[in-house]
């Protein structure tokens, strides 16, 4: 079975940094894109950053210049380096894997990790 496990969340002061990790295991088809999403209390889930199999990236405007997504395919791991954190970054962060094989879409999600940024 496919499993995505996030780690690295925690409590940090505004202006600080955190690095999130997502380790994937199981039969995930390649090529795949991976991404980080977040959901704050009372708000919809939103895309934070995505990275393709060719290491191309895309970011939400709110995090551009502050967050960096990367992947290590040998380790089946995706990272999110978060710098200059703001209170509005507080949310549960989820890791996602998306792939397509034989016309079928495959999406897998981690359980989430809490990030709290204090003023």
Secondary structure as GFF3:
##gff-version 3
##sequence-region A 1 119
A	DSSP	beta_strand	3	7	.	.	.	ID=ss1
A	DSSP	beta_strand	10	13	.	.	.	ID=ss2
A	DSSP	beta_strand	18	25	.	.	.	ID=ss3
A	DSSP	beta_strand	32	39	.	.	.	ID=ss4
A	DSSP	beta_strand	46	51	.	.	.	ID=ss5
A	DSSP	beta_strand	57	59	.	.	.	ID=ss6
A	DSSP	beta_strand	67	72	.	.	.	ID=ss7
A	DSSP	beta_strand	77	82	.	.	.	ID=ss8
A	DSSP	three_ten_helix	87	89	.	.	.	ID=ss9
A	DSSP	beta_strand	91	101	.	.	.	ID=ss10
A	DSSP	beta_strand	104	109	.	.	.	ID=ss11
A	DSSP	beta_strand	113	118	.	.	.	ID=ss12
###
